[in-house]
Amino acid sequence: MVKIRLARFGSKFNPHYRIVVTDVRKKRDGKYIEKIGYYDPRKTTPNWYKVDVERARYWLSVGAQPTNTARRILKLAGVYRKGEPVPAEPAAAEPAAVEADSES
């Protein structure tokens, strides 16, 4: 499965992230398929995020699943068009229903 997620770069106490497309089995900062943008959570510059919208739309069209943070940044960048449904966040695994015996 392919995910759009953040890979951490920068020095200690100075995080910067690349928005990357990667296989879920790879490490957070490991090898990635493609870099589609960057994000500076400290907002130290006027252009604190940048996303290649065309490539992001391509990867979403072929089934890449963004993480929650990546989804938020993609929304800011305008990857999701007006009138187009935004993919739902993955639901947490529901606990298995425990059947109670009515016999005592």
C-alpha positions as CSV (number, residue, x, y, z in Angstrom):
1,M,0.0,0.0,0.0
2,V,1.2,3.5,-0.9
3,K,0.9,6.4,1.5
4,I,1.4,10.2,1.3
5,R,3.2,11.1,4.5
6,L,5.8,13.4,6.1
7,A,9.5,12.5,6.3
8,R,11.4,14.5,8.9
9,F,14.4,16.5,8.0
10,G,16.2,19.4,9.7
11,S,18.3,19.6,12.9
12,K,17.4,19.0,16.5
13,F,14.6,21.3,17.6
14,N,14.3,22.6,14.1
15,P,12.0,20.2,12.2
16,H,11.3,20.5,8.5
17,Y,9.3,17.9,6.7
18,R,9.1,16.6,3.1
19,I,5.8,15.5,1.8
20,V,6.6,12.2,0.2
21,V,4.9,9.2,-1.4
22,T,6.2,6.0,0.1
23,D,5.4,2.4,0.7
24,V,3.9,1.8,4.2
25,R,6.6,-0.8,5.0
26,K,9.4,1.8,4.7
27,K,10.8,3.8,7.7
28,R,9.5,7.3,8.4
29,D,12.7,8.9,7.0
30,G,13.6,6.0,4.7
31,K,13.6,5.7,0.9
32,Y,10.6,7.2,-0.8
33,I,9.0,6.9,-4.3
34,E,8.6,10.6,-4.9
35,K,8.8,14.0,-3.1
36,I,5.7,16.1,-3.8
37,G,6.3,19.0,-1.4
38,Y,7.6,20.3,1.9
39,Y,6.2,21.6,5.2
40,D,7.7,23.9,7.9
41,P,5.7,23.5,11.1
42,R,7.4,26.5,12.7
43,K,6.2,28.7,9.8
44,T,9.6,30.6,9.8
45,T,9.1,31.8,6.2
46,P,6.1,33.1,4.2
47,N,6.1,30.0,2.1
48,W,5.9,27.5,4.9
49,Y,4.4,24.7,2.8
50,K,4.5,23.8,-0.9
51,V,2.8,20.9,-2.7
52,D,3.0,19.8,-6.3
53,V,-0.8,19.7,-6.7
54,E,-0.7,17.9,-10.1
55,R,1.4,15.0,-8.7
56,A,-0.6,14.8,-5.5
57,R,-3.8,14.5,-7.4
58,Y,-2.2,11.8,-9.6
59,W,-1.1,9.7,-6.5
60,L,-4.5,10.1,-4.9
61,S,-6.1,8.9,-8.1
62,V,-4.1,5.7,-8.2
63,G,-5.0,4.9,-4.6
64,A,-2.4,6.5,-2.3
65,Q,-3.8,7.2,1.2
66,P,-2.6,10.4,2.9
67,T,-2.0,10.5,6.6
68,N,-4.0,12.9,8.7
69,T,-1.4,15.6,8.7
70,A,-0.6,15.2,5.0
71,R,-4.4,15.4,4.3
72,R,-4.6,18.7,6.2
73,I,-1.7,20.1,4.2
74,L,-3.1,18.9,0.9
75,K,-6.4,20.6,1.7
76,L,-4.5,23.9,2.4
77,A,-2.8,23.5,-1.0
78,G,-6.0,23.1,-2.9
79,V,-5.5,19.5,-4.0
80,Y,-9.1,18.7,-3.3
81,R,-11.4,20.6,-5.7
82,K,-14.6,22.2,-4.6
83,G,-17.5,19.8,-5.0
84,E,-15.1,16.9,-4.9
85,P,-15.6,14.7,-1.8
86,V,-12.6,14.6,0.5
87,P,-11.6,11.1,1.3
88,A,-12.7,10.1,4.8
89,E,-10.1,9.6,7.5
90,P,-9.5,6.0,8.2
91,A,-11.8,4.8,10.9
92,A,-10.3,3.2,14.0
93,A,-10.6,-0.5,14.3
94,E,-13.9,-1.2,16.0
95,P,-13.6,-3.6,19.0
96,A,-15.1,-7.0,18.4
97,A,-18.6,-7.2,19.8
98,V,-18.8,-9.4,22.9
99,E,-21.9,-11.4,23.2
100,A,-23.2,-11.7,26.7
101,D,-24.8,-15.0,27.7
102,S,-28.4,-14.5,28.8
103,E,-28.1,-17.7,30.9
104,S,-26.9,-17.1,34.4
